[in-house]
Amino acid sequence: MSYSFLRKVLSLILISFIFTSCYEDYIIIHSNFKSGKISQDSSHVFFFHSLQVGQPPKGISRFPDGGTQKIIFKNVSLYSYNTENQILEKIFDFGNLPFGSWTFNLSLQNNSLIFGVCPLAGWAWRIKYSTKSELFKILYDKYMGIYKYDFESEKLEHFVYDGYCQELSNDENQIIYLKRDSLGVEIWHLMIAENKNQIIKKLETNTAFIPIYWINNDKVAYRANNKLNLFDLKTGEISLFTKELIPKQNDVSITEIIELTNNISFNDWGFELYDNWPRTHKEYINDIIHLNGNLNYRRAIIEEVGQNLSSKEIEKIINKIDRYKNSLDSYKKTSYEFFSKETVDLLNDLLEPK
């Protein structure tokens, strides 16, 4: 066997080794919230939630920029959370939106809210210039527009108008929103009952997001060039608005939403661990002990298998975590103890009712 031939064989083996199992044998779960609103009686909170689950790359696959995860689950949906009985309800499912920046629009008045999603660069730009233009065409036909939802009657309406930053009027009969073109930003006005949609102001600006507000059912304020302007919908007249705007009372912070929904399981969010990441019981427990994946992944495991564990089995896992910690050297031991605390706390929570 020649040296040249042997070198080629070894090279092929090395290449095969490098590109085999390019992903870690665990998953990372990312949970994110967007744009929260609360009803007048504080009984319901509305928000967007996105959940993405993927396998991180390993070895050479991480270079030069950290690599790309292998996505095994992704979903974006609009939810309603009942603060009185702690019930989560999915209002609308936007499915698996592709990578990229999106605007999540939500406006609430009385018993109605309007919502929608839009690529940050705009639908037209994405369809024309994106490498995934065909996919964005499909999404445009499916999701583009403004949705109006009455959360008492659960009636859903869809208005097929391209725009973003929609705001619903106090009488719930009108919508103002923004639309971008190559020269600036346009403010549009939709009369819902008449299905009358028209541009009311065009602004030459590079800023995509112009703050717009309903002052009353006849007047709209918008901020441009560091000035707050008032547009009269009846007369078309524009004047400076000199009064102070009252902050919106129905906004809810992301921190508050996270606290409210802290007990919602990943299964309730639509991610079933066994179906999407099937493992043996022993492998799940091993991932907990060795802190594989992120805390969300270990929490998902505990949610799935924890209810079937006896107090003795849970204590056994905690003891294994403690023994593994003590087997590490000083630096790794300190790091492991710090990052394992929240996982141990989740396990201890299972012991309380038992």
Stockholm file with secondary structure:
# STOCKHOLM 1.0

chainA/1-354         MSYSFLRKVLSLILISFIFTSCYEDYIIIHSNFKSGKISQDSSHVFFFHSLQVGQPPKGISRFPDGGTQKIIFKNVSLYSYNTENQILEKIFDFGNLPFGSWTFNLSLQNNSLIFGVCPLAGWAWRIKYSTKSELFKILYDKYMGIYKYDFESEKLEHFVYDGYCQELSNDENQIIYLKRDSLGVEIWHLMIAENKNQIIKKLETNTAFIPIYWINNDKVAYRANNKLNLFDLKTGEISLFTKELIPKQNDVSITEIIELTNNISFNDWGFELYDNWPRTHKEYINDIIHLNGNLNYRRAIIEEVGQNLSSKEIEKIINKIDRYKNSLDSYKKTSYEFFSKETVDLLNDLLEPK
#=GR chainA/1-354 SS CCHHHHHHHHHHHHHHHHHSSCBCSSCEEEEEEEEEEECTTSSEEEEEEEEEEEECBCGGGGTTTCCCCEEEEEEEEEEEEETTTTEEEEEEECCCCCSSCEEEEEEEETTEEEEEEEETTCHHHHHHHCTTHHHHHHHHHHHCSEEEEETTTTEEEEECCCCEEEEECTTSSEEEEEEECSSCEEEEEEETTTTEEEEEEEECCSCSCCCEEESSSSEEEEEETTEEEEEETTTCCEEECCSCCCCCTTEECHHHHHHHTTTCCTTTTTCCHHHHSCCCHHHHHHHHHTTCSCHHHHHHHHHHHGGGCCHHHHHHHHHHHHHHHHTSCHHHHHHHHHHHHHHHHHHHHHHTTC
#=GC SS_cons         CCHHHHHHHHHHHHHHHHHSSCBCSSCEEEEEEEEEEECTTSSEEEEEEEEEEEECBCGGGGTTTCCCCEEEEEEEEEEEEETTTTEEEEEEECCCCCSSCEEEEEEEETTEEEEEEEETTCHHHHHHHCTTHHHHHHHHHHHCSEEEEETTTTEEEEECCCCEEEEECTTSSEEEEEEECSSCEEEEEEETTTTEEEEEEEECCSCSCCCEEESSSSEEEEEETTEEEEEETTTCCEEECCSCCCCCTTEECHHHHHHHTTTCCTTTTTCCHHHHSCCCHHHHHHHHHTTCSCHHHHHHHHHHHGGGCCHHHHHHHHHHHHHHHHTSCHHHHHHHHHHHHHHHHHHHHHHTTC
//
